[in-house]
């Protein structure tokens, strides 16, 4: 297993660049009561350099999400009676896929049959760059044989609890106790890039492995994962490989949390602090290159 120690770098921006050069991202997220997750992911994708970000949400929460951040656009999706994305959203979602460079799916979507139908369709799209996080993972593990059916280029970003559920959906044997082994075996079996979050986040494609050293306990707060989802999606949209986008994403995300904690402290750190300090995190990365 090859250990990755060098942090990937984004290419310098040309003087005549335009927003289309830096990726068109669609983030499928949110449900009633979870509008903040969608907005956090969208705002973070912008802070991570995406040229154009679209946040697709159940129609009833669109006004809330749109009011949080004016710099992304929003798309209304059909919803069920509980305010979650419904199966009727599939055609609209596929149209969005065709118009964008990559997709992030999961923050705040809830767990339902309709959401699973949409996700099932997405993972079968050949070559689609797809980041799956949060409730996206909880829906994924309920899709029978999902790893065998997947044709997308998938990045999975589970926390330890989500990893247990994913493991049970793919393997019959007991999950090993060691985090790197969990992530590596999951990546190998599912042919994905796995980002196993936590202290010392593990990133692997099953052939190479990186263990992150940025971040702090204050980042154990609601919404921090939504920020990471937006960052990784933005880096994918800017042309980075799945593995490099995941490595740089977790590094920059953790560094932003460290910079934020220097200002507000670990106890008071919240997800919006991490998103706001992404700018200084990227600046610091640029200076070190």
N, C-alpha and C positions, 0 to 999 in steps of 0.2 A: 504494500500500500504506500503510495507516494504522499509525503507530507507537504502541504502547501504552506509556505511561510511568507512569500511576497504578496502584498496587497495589490490587486489589479488597479489600473489607472484608466480614467476616462481620457479620450483623445481631446486635444485642444480644439477650441471652436474657431472655425474660419471667420475672417472678418466679414465676409458676405453671406454668412449663414442665415437661414430663416427657420421659423418654428417647425416646418415640416422635416427639417434635418434631425430633429431631436426626439422623434417618436410621437406617435399618436396612440394614446393609452385609453382603454376603456376599463373601468372598475365597476363590477357588478356587485352591489352591496346593499345593506340596509334592510330594515323592516320597521313596522310601527314600534316605537320605543327605542330603536337602534339607529337613528339617523346620524348620530355622532360618529359611528364607526365608518360610515360611508364618507362623510366629510373629512375625517382625519386621513383616510387613505388617499383621497383625492388631493388634499392640500399637500401631503407629504410627497406625492408623485411630482407635483409642481416644484417643490423645494429641491427635489432630487434631479431636476433638469429636464423633465419631460416637456416637449414643445406644445402638446395639446392633450388635455386630460378631459375625458368624458366620464361622468359618474352616472351609472344607470341604476335606478332605484324604483321601488314600488311607487305608483303614481301619487298615493296619498301623502307621502313624506317628501316629495320633490320640493315643495316650497321651503321646507325647513332646511334641507340640504343645500339648496341654491342660495339661501340667505346667509349661510355660514361662510362661504368662500366665493367671491365673484370671479375668480380667475379660472375656474373650471366651468365647463358646460354640463348640463344635466339632461338625462333622458328618462322619460316616464315609462315604466313597465307595468303590464297587467298584474294585478294582485289578487290574492284569495281573501276570504272573509276575515282572516286574522292580520291582514296587512303585510303578508309575505309575498315574494315573487311567485306567480302561478305558472303552471305549465303552458298557458297561453302566451307566455313571453318568448317562447322558443324562436319563432320566426324573427321577431324583432332583435333578439340577441344574436342570431346568426347574421343578420344584416350588419350589426355593429362589428362583429368579428371580421367581416369582409372589408370594413372601412378602416380598421385599426391595425397597429403593428403587434400588439400583445394585449392580453386580457388578465386581469386579476379578479378572482372570484372568492367571495366568502364572508368578508367582515360584516357581521350583524345580520346575515340573511335569515337566521333561524333554521330549524330543521323541519322539513315537510316533504310530502311526495312531489309537489310541484317544483320545489327547489331542486330536488334530486333529478327530476326529468330534465331540467335545464342543464344541470351539471353533467349528466350522463351524455347529453348531446354534445357538449363542449369537449369532453375528453376524447370523443371519437373523431374530432376534426383533425385530419392529418396535418402535422407540422405546426399546429397552433401553439404559440408561446403562451403558456398558461400558468399563473401563480395561484395556488389554492391554499387558503388560510382559514383559520377559525371555523365557523359553522360550515364552510365549504368542505372542510375535512370531516366534520361530523356527518355530513350528508354522504360524502364519498365512501366512507366505510360501510354504509348501508346499501351500496350498489354491488350486487353479486358479481364477482369476477371482474371488478373494475380495472384491475391492473392488466388483465389479459385483453380487455377491449380498448384500452387507451392507445390512441395514435398521436396524441398531442405531445409537445415538448414541455413536460410538467415540472414545476418546482413545488414541493410540498413543504409547508412551514409549521410543523406541529410543535406544541409544547408537550411536556411529558405525558399528560393525560390523554391528549389527542393521539400521541404516538402509540399508547397502549391499545386504543380502539382501532387504529390503522393496522397495527400488527395482527390483531385478532382477525381482521378482515382478509389478510393475505397469507398468514402463516398458520400452520397447525401446531407447531412446536412452541414451547414456552419462550417468551421474550427474554433475551439475556439482560443481565443487570447493568452491564457496562454501556454507557451512552454511545460511545463511538461505534461499538459493535452493532448496536441497534440501528443507528443511522446508515452505516455501511451496508448491512444486510438488506434493509428496506430499499435503499437506492439500487442495489444489484437486482433484487427480485422484481422491482417495479419499473426499472429503467428510467428513473427520475433523478432529479437533484433533490436531496433532502436537507432541510435546515432544521435541525433539532434544537429548539430554543431552550434557554436556561443559562445558568452560570457556566461560561465556557461553551457557547453555542457551537454545535458541530455542523459543518457544511461538507457534503460529500456527493460525488456522482457514482460512488461505488468503486472508483479506481484511484481517486485522489481525495484527501481529507484535509480540512482546515479547521482548527479550533480557535475560536475568537477570544481575544483578551481584553477588548474594550467592554464598557458597560459596568453597571453597579446595581446594588439591591433596590435602589429607588425606582428602577425601571420595572419592577414587579408591580405594575399598576394598569388598570383597565385602559385599553386603547393603544398601549405601546406596540402590540403586535400589528395593529392596523396601520400604524406609521411605517413599520418595517415592510409590510405588504406593498404600500405605495412606493417606497424607495426601490425595492427590487424590481417592480414592474417598470418604473421609470428607467432604470439602468438597462433592462432588457430592450426597451423601446429605443434606446440610444445605441443599440447594436452590440452590446456585450453578450457573450455566451451565457448560457444558463448558470454554469458554475461560477464564472467570474462575477456576474451580476449578484449572485447570492453572497459570495465572499465579500465583495466591496459593500454590498448592502448592509450586512450585519456589522461590518467594521464601522462604517460611517454612522449607522444607527446607534451603536454602542458609544461611539465617541461623542455624538450629539447628547446622549444621556449623561455622559461624564461632564461635558461642558455645562449642561443645564444644572447638574447637581452642584457644581462649583458656585453657581449663582443662588439657587433656591434651596439647596440641601436635599439630601436623599428622601427625608420624610415628606417634604412638600412637593416633590417632583410629580408632575402629571404629564399625560401623553402630549398635550399641546406644547409643553416646554420642549420635549424632544423634537417635535416637528419644527419649532421655531429656531432651534439651535442647529438644524441641519445645515443651514447656510455657513455657519462658522466651522462646522465639521468638514464640509467640502473645501472650504478655504484652507484649512489646516492640512488636509490631504494634498492639495495642490502645491502648497509651499514645501512639502516634504518630498515631492517628486523630483 
